[in-house]
């Protein structure tokens, strides 16, 4: 569900630095997230896909620039 907490970031116990604590529970019981059968997603309607693509393109451009800089620095 959108807005649900999926993890916490912090350092506790013997951790050497901040890390993400991730749990997957089904009906309150811990489950292996790689073995849980998830519901099939519904495709976005065309109008929503167009809006999504318009939002994603600037971010993809920025990521491509970061990757190009990293490559050039080697």
N, CA, C and O atoms as CSV, one atom per row, in Angstrom:
chain,resi,resn,atom,element,x,y,z
A,1,UNK,N,N,0.841,-1.165,0.000
A,1,UNK,CA,C,0.000,0.000,0.000
A,1,UNK,C,C,0.895,1.239,0.000
A,1,UNK,O,O,1.857,1.309,0.765
A,2,UNK,N,N,0.591,2.190,-0.832
A,2,UNK,CA,C,1.376,3.416,-0.913
A,2,UNK,C,C,1.376,4.115,0.435
A,2,UNK,O,O,0.337,4.237,1.084
A,3,UNK,N,N,2.545,4.571,0.847
A,3,UNK,CA,C,2.672,5.264,2.118
A,3,UNK,C,C,3.035,4.359,3.275
A,3,UNK,O,O,3.280,4.846,4.379
A,4,UNK,N,N,3.079,3.037,3.051
A,4,UNK,CA,C,3.442,2.095,4.104
A,4,UNK,C,C,4.941,2.140,4.359
A,4,UNK,O,O,5.729,2.352,3.437
A,5,UNK,N,N,5.330,1.940,5.611
A,5,UNK,CA,C,6.746,1.852,5.953
A,5,UNK,C,C,7.260,0.519,5.435
A,5,UNK,O,O,6.683,-0.529,5.726
A,6,UNK,N,N,8.349,0.557,4.664
A,6,UNK,CA,C,8.923,-0.690,4.155
A,6,UNK,C,C,10.281,-0.973,4.781
A,6,UNK,O,O,10.855,-2.034,4.535
A,7,UNK,N,N,10.804,-0.062,5.577
A,7,UNK,CA,C,12.086,-0.300,6.226
A,7,UNK,C,C,12.527,0.916,7.007
A,7,UNK,O,O,11.936,1.991,6.904
A,8,UNK,N,N,13.576,0.729,7.791
A,8,UNK,CA,C,14.154,1.802,8.579
A,8,UNK,C,C,15.645,1.859,8.298
A,8,UNK,O,O,16.268,0.831,8.030
A,9,UNK,N,N,16.218,3.046,8.357
A,9,UNK,CA,C,17.653,3.210,8.173
A,9,UNK,C,C,18.250,3.565,9.526
A,9,UNK,O,O,17.727,4.422,10.238
A,10,UNK,N,N,19.349,2.902,9.878
A,10,UNK,CA,C,19.999,3.200,11.142
A,10,UNK,C,C,21.178,2.284,11.369
A,10,UNK,O,O,21.499,1.441,10.531
A,11,UNK,N,N,21.817,2.455,12.507
A,11,UNK,CA,C,22.942,1.609,12.888
A,11,UNK,C,C,22.718,1.165,14.327
A,11,UNK,O,O,22.588,2.001,15.221
A,12,UNK,N,N,22.672,-0.126,14.553
A,12,UNK,CA,C,22.485,-0.643,15.900
A,12,UNK,C,C,23.293,-1.927,16.042
A,12,UNK,O,O,23.764,-2.491,15.054
A,13,UNK,N,N,23.445,-2.375,17.264
A,13,UNK,CA,C,24.180,-3.617,17.483
A,13,UNK,C,C,25.610,-3.494,17.001
A,13,UNK,O,O,26.303,-2.535,17.341
A,14,UNK,N,N,26.054,-4.447,16.220
A,14,UNK,CA,C,27.433,-4.473,15.735
A,14,UNK,C,C,27.586,-3.847,14.349
A,14,UNK,O,O,28.628,-4.002,13.711
A,15,UNK,N,N,26.565,-3.148,13.886
A,15,UNK,CA,C,26.632,-2.540,12.554
A,15,UNK,C,C,27.761,-1.518,12.498
A,15,UNK,O,O,27.966,-0.756,13.443
A,16,UNK,N,N,28.488,-1.506,11.389
A,16,UNK,CA,C,29.599,-0.565,11.234
A,16,UNK,C,C,29.160,0.757,10.607
A,16,UNK,O,O,29.962,1.683,10.485
A,17,UNK,N,N,27.898,0.848,10.213
A,17,UNK,CA,C,27.387,2.078,9.624
A,17,UNK,C,C,25.905,1.953,9.349
A,17,UNK,O,O,25.320,0.889,9.555
A,18,UNK,N,N,25.283,3.040,8.882
A,18,UNK,CA,C,23.855,2.997,8.585
A,18,UNK,C,C,23.532,1.926,7.547
A,18,UNK,O,O,24.288,1.716,6.598
A,19,UNK,N,N,22.429,1.270,7.737
A,19,UNK,CA,C,21.984,0.242,6.800
A,19,UNK,C,C,20.466,0.187,6.819
A,19,UNK,O,O,19.827,0.720,7.727
A,20,UNK,N,N,19.908,-0.445,5.838
A,20,UNK,CA,C,18.457,-0.585,5.738
A,20,UNK,C,C,18.030,-1.903,6.344
A,20,UNK,O,O,18.529,-2.961,5.958
A,21,UNK,N,N,17.109,-1.844,7.292
A,21,UNK,CA,C,16.505,-3.058,7.854
A,21,UNK,C,C,15.237,-3.326,7.060
A,21,UNK,O,O,14.340,-2.484,7.014
A,22,UNK,N,N,15.160,-4.485,6.441
A,22,UNK,CA,C,14.026,-4.821,5.581
A,22,UNK,C,C,13.398,-6.113,6.070
A,22,UNK,O,O,14.087,-7.115,6.260
A,23,UNK,N,N,12.092,-6.087,6.274
A,23,UNK,CA,C,11.335,-7.282,6.646
A,23,UNK,C,C,10.175,-7.434,5.688
A,23,UNK,O,O,9.655,-6.453,5.156
A,24,UNK,N,N,9.780,-8.669,5.476
A,24,UNK,CA,C,8.605,-8.946,4.657
A,24,UNK,C,C,7.694,-9.823,5.495
A,24,UNK,O,O,8.081,-10.916,5.907
A,25,UNK,N,N,6.487,-9.345,5.748
A,25,UNK,CA,C,5.535,-10.098,6.563
A,25,UNK,C,C,4.233,-10.287,5.793
A,25,UNK,O,O,3.786,-9.404,5.060
A,26,UNK,N,N,3.646,-11.450,5.979
A,26,UNK,CA,C,2.324,-11.746,5.436
A,26,UNK,C,C,1.460,-12.124,6.628
A,26,UNK,O,O,1.747,-13.100,7.322
A,27,UNK,N,N,0.409,-11.361,6.867
A,27,UNK,CA,C,-0.475,-11.568,8.017
A,27,UNK,C,C,0.331,-11.598,9.313
A,27,UNK,O,O,0.040,-12.385,10.214
A,28,UNK,N,N,1.353,-10.733,9.402
A,28,UNK,CA,C,2.152,-10.621,10.610
A,28,UNK,C,C,3.243,-11.661,10.775
A,28,UNK,O,O,3.962,-11.641,11.774
A,29,UNK,N,N,3.384,-12.574,9.813
A,29,UNK,CA,C,4.388,-13.640,9.894
A,29,UNK,C,C,5.518,-13.333,8.917
A,29,UNK,O,O,5.273,-13.014,7.754
A,30,UNK,N,N,6.772,-13.432,9.401
A,30,UNK,CA,C,7.922,-13.193,8.531
A,30,UNK,C,C,7.943,-14.204,7.391
A,30,UNK,O,O,7.734,-15.399,7.599
A,31,UNK,N,N,8.198,-13.709,6.191
A,31,UNK,CA,C,8.281,-14.558,4.997
A,31,UNK,C,C,9.509,-14.177,4.189
A,31,UNK,O,O,9.985,-13.044,4.255
A,32,UNK,N,N,10.017,-15.137,3.427
A,32,UNK,CA,C,11.123,-14.888,2.508
A,32,UNK,C,C,10.559,-14.109,1.327
A,32,UNK,O,O,9.716,-14.637,0.602
A,33,UNK,N,N,11.003,-12.854,1.108
A,33,UNK,CA,C,10.422,-12.046,0.030
A,33,UNK,C,C,10.661,-12.630,-1.359
A,33,UNK,O,O,9.945,-12.289,-2.301
A,34,UNK,N,N,11.651,-13.498,-1.500
A,34,UNK,CA,C,11.914,-14.107,-2.806
A,34,UNK,C,C,10.970,-15.267,-3.103
A,34,UNK,O,O,10.879,-15.722,-4.243
A,35,UNK,N,N,10.265,-15.746,-2.072
A,35,UNK,CA,C,9.390,-16.905,-2.263
A,35,UNK,C,C,7.902,-16.572,-2.198
A,35,UNK,O,O,7.061,-17.427,-2.477
A,36,UNK,N,N,7.573,-15.337,-1.831
A,36,UNK,CA,C,6.169,-14.941,-1.704
A,36,UNK,C,C,5.583,-14.678,-3.085
A,36,UNK,O,O,6.182,-13.971,-3.895
A,37,UNK,N,N,4.418,-15.245,-3.351
A,37,UNK,CA,C,3.719,-14.990,-4.607
A,37,UNK,C,C,2.959,-13.670,-4.472
A,37,UNK,O,O,2.069,-13.536,-3.632
A,38,UNK,N,N,3.316,-12.722,-5.294
A,38,UNK,CA,C,2.688,-11.402,-5.244
A,38,UNK,C,C,1.588,-11.302,-6.291
A,38,UNK,O,O,1.627,-12.012,-7.296
A,39,UNK,N,N,0.606,-10.432,-6.071
A,39,UNK,CA,C,-0.440,-10.262,-7.081
A,39,UNK,C,C,0.132,-9.659,-8.358
A,39,UNK,O,O,1.083,-8.879,-8.315
A,40,UNK,N,N,-0.446,-10.023,-9.477
A,40,UNK,CA,C,-0.013,-9.484,-10.770
A,40,UNK,C,C,-0.442,-8.021,-10.873
A,40,UNK,O,O,-1.591,-7.693,-10.578
A,41,UNK,N,N,0.468,-7.143,-11.288
A,41,UNK,CA,C,0.092,-5.730,-11.431
A,41,UNK,C,C,-0.772,-5.511,-12.666
A,41,UNK,O,O,-0.662,-6.230,-13.659
A,42,UNK,N,N,-1.617,-4.522,-12.581
A,42,UNK,CA,C,-2.421,-4.149,-13.746
A,42,UNK,C,C,-1.644,-3.113,-14.547
A,42,UNK,O,O,-1.035,-2.217,-13.963
A,43,UNK,N,N,-1.652,-3.218,-15.873
A,43,UNK,CA,C,-0.941,-2.214,-16.674
A,43,UNK,C,C,-1.573,-0.835,-16.506
A,43,UNK,O,O,-2.775,-0.702,-16.275
A,44,UNK,N,N,-0.726,0.187,-16.630
A,44,UNK,CA,C,-1.238,1.553,-16.558
A,44,UNK,C,C,-2.058,1.864,-17.798
A,44,UNK,O,O,-1.710,1.431,-18.897
A,45,UNK,N,N,-3.147,2.612,-17.633
A,45,UNK,CA,C,-3.871,3.085,-18.813
A,45,UNK,C,C,-2.941,3.962,-19.657
A,45,UNK,O,O,-1.999,4.554,-19.131
A,46,UNK,N,N,-3.202,4.044,-20.944
A,46,UNK,CA,C,-2.330,4.794,-21.864
A,46,UNK,C,C,-2.092,6.229,-21.418
A,46,UNK,O,O,-0.971,6.731,-21.503
A,47,UNK,N,N,-3.137,6.887,-20.946
A,47,UNK,CA,C,-2.989,8.286,-20.513
A,47,UNK,C,C,-2.018,8.364,-19.338
A,47,UNK,O,O,-1.152,9.237,-19.296
A,48,UNK,N,N,-2.169,7.449,-18.389
A,48,UNK,CA,C,-1.276,7.446,-17.230
A,48,UNK,C,C,0.147,7.076,-17.633
A,48,UNK,O,O,1.102,7.627,-17.085
A,49,UNK,N,N,0.305,6.163,-18.572
A,49,UNK,CA,C,1.638,5.775,-19.029
A,49,UNK,C,C,2.337,6.957,-19.688
A,49,UNK,O,O,3.540,7.146,-19.507
A,50,UNK,N,N,1.599,7.747,-20.444
A,50,UNK,CA,C,2.174,8.936,-21.079
A,50,UNK,C,C,2.643,9.926,-20.015
A,50,UNK,O,O,3.724,10.503,-20.138
A,51,UNK,N,N,1.844,10.124,-18.982
A,51,UNK,CA,C,2.230,11.030,-17.898
A,51,UNK,C,C,3.445,10.490,-17.147
A,51,UNK,O,O,4.351,11.244,-16.796
A,52,UNK,N,N,3.456,9.191,-16.907
A,52,UNK,CA,C,4.582,8.554,-16.225
A,52,UNK,C,C,5.872,8.732,-17.027
A,52,UNK,O,O,6.909,9.107,-16.480
A,53,UNK,N,N,5.793,8.459,-18.319
A,53,UNK,CA,C,6.966,8.586,-19.187
A,53,UNK,C,C,7.482,10.019,-19.188
A,53,UNK,O,O,8.692,10.244,-19.156
A,54,UNK,N,N,6.574,10.986,-19.223
A,54,UNK,CA,C,6.978,12.394,-19.203
A,54,UNK,C,C,7.708,12.740,-17.902
A,54,UNK,O,O,8.633,13.552,-17.912
A,55,UNK,N,N,7.306,12.139,-16.798
A,55,UNK,CA,C,7.967,12.385,-15.518
A,55,UNK,C,C,9.319,11.680,-15.433
A,55,UNK,O,O,10.251,12.199,-14.819
A,56,UNK,N,N,9.430,10.517,-16.038
A,56,UNK,CA,C,10.638,9.699,-15.939
A,56,UNK,C,C,11.769,10.208,-16.828
A,56,UNK,O,O,12.935,10.124,-16.445
A,57,UNK,N,N,11.448,10.726,-17.989
A,57,UNK,CA,C,12.480,11.099,-18.962
A,57,UNK,C,C,13.539,12.060,-18.407
A,57,UNK,O,O,14.726,11.818,-18.628
A,58,UNK,N,N,13.174,13.135,-17.700
A,58,UNK,CA,C,14.223,14.013,-17.157
A,58,UNK,C,C,15.147,13.279,-16.175
A,58,UNK,O,O,16.350,13.538,-16.142
A,59,UNK,N,N,14.589,12.376,-15.388
A,59,UNK,CA,C,15.407,11.619,-14.436
A,59,UNK,C,C,16.339,10.653,-15.155
A,59,UNK,O,O,17.485,10.470,-14.745
A,60,UNK,N,N,15.852,10.039,-16.221
A,60,UNK,CA,C,16.706,9.132,-16.993
A,60,UNK,C,C,17.860,9.897,-17.630
A,60,UNK,O,O,18.978,9.389,-17.713
A,61,UNK,N,N,17.588,11.110,-18.077
A,61,UNK,CA,C,18.637,11.950,-18.652
A,61,UNK,C,C,19.697,12.267,-17.602
A,61,UNK,O,O,20.893,12.187,-17.880
A,62,UNK,N,N,19.261,12.626,-16.397
A,62,UNK,CA,C,20.207,12.923,-15.320
A,62,UNK,C,C,21.035,11.696,-14.962
A,62,UNK,O,O,22.245,11.806,-14.764
A,63,UNK,N,N,20.409,10.538,-14.876
A,63,UNK,CA,C,21.142,9.308,-14.571
A,63,UNK,C,C,22.165,8.993,-15.653
A,63,UNK,O,O,23.281,8.570,-15.355
A,64,UNK,N,N,21.789,9.197,-16.889
A,64,UNK,CA,C,22.716,8.936,-17.993
A,64,UNK,C,C,23.933,9.854,-17.896
A,64,UNK,O,O,25.053,9.428,-18.179
A,65,UNK,N,N,23.722,11.107,-17.501
A,65,UNK,CA,C,24.844,12.035,-17.336
A,65,UNK,C,C,25.767,11.592,-16.206
A,65,UNK,O,O,26.988,11.686,-16.328
A,66,UNK,N,N,25.193,11.112,-15.113
A,66,UNK,CA,C,26.010,10.623,-13.998
A,66,UNK,C,C,26.845,9.428,-14.428
A,66,UNK,O,O,28.027,9.343,-14.096
A,67,UNK,N,N,26.241,8.508,-15.161
A,67,UNK,CA,C,26.966,7.330,-15.617
A,67,UNK,C,C,28.071,7.729,-16.584
A,67,UNK,O,O,29.159,7.154,-16.547
A,68,UNK,N,N,27.812,8.699,-17.443
A,68,UNK,CA,C,28.821,9.152,-18.398
A,68,UNK,C,C,29.994,9.792,-17.660
A,68,UNK,O,O,31.146,9.583,-18.041
A,69,UNK,N,N,29.724,10.556,-16.628
A,69,UNK,CA,C,30.794,11.193,-15.853
A,69,UNK,C,C,31.642,10.152,-15.139
A,69,UNK,O,O,32.869,10.251,-15.115
A,70,UNK,N,N,30.992,9.163,-14.563
A,70,UNK,CA,C,31.723,8.127,-13.850
A,70,UNK,C,C,32.637,7.382,-14.816
A,70,UNK,O,O,33.782,7.069,-14.489
A,71,UNK,N,N,32.122,7.104,-15.996
A,71,UNK,CA,C,32.908,6.386,-16.992
A,71,UNK,C,C,34.097,7.229,-17.437
A,71,UNK,O,O,35.204,6.713,-17.596
A,72,UNK,N,N,33.870,8.523,-17.637
A,72,UNK,CA,C,34.932,9.404,-18.115
A,72,UNK,C,C,36.017,9.593,-17.056
A,72,UNK,O,O,37.164,9.876,-17.400
A,73,UNK,N,N,35.677,9.442,-15.779
A,73,UNK,CA,C,36.637,9.662,-14.708
A,73,UNK,C,C,37.593,8.484,-14.531
A,73,UNK,O,O,38.617,8.622,-13.863
A,74,UNK,N,N,37.284,7.354,-15.105
A,74,UNK,CA,C,38.134,6.165,-14.907
A,74,UNK,C,C,39.444,6.291,-15.568
A,74,UNK,O,O,40.265,5.377,-15.492
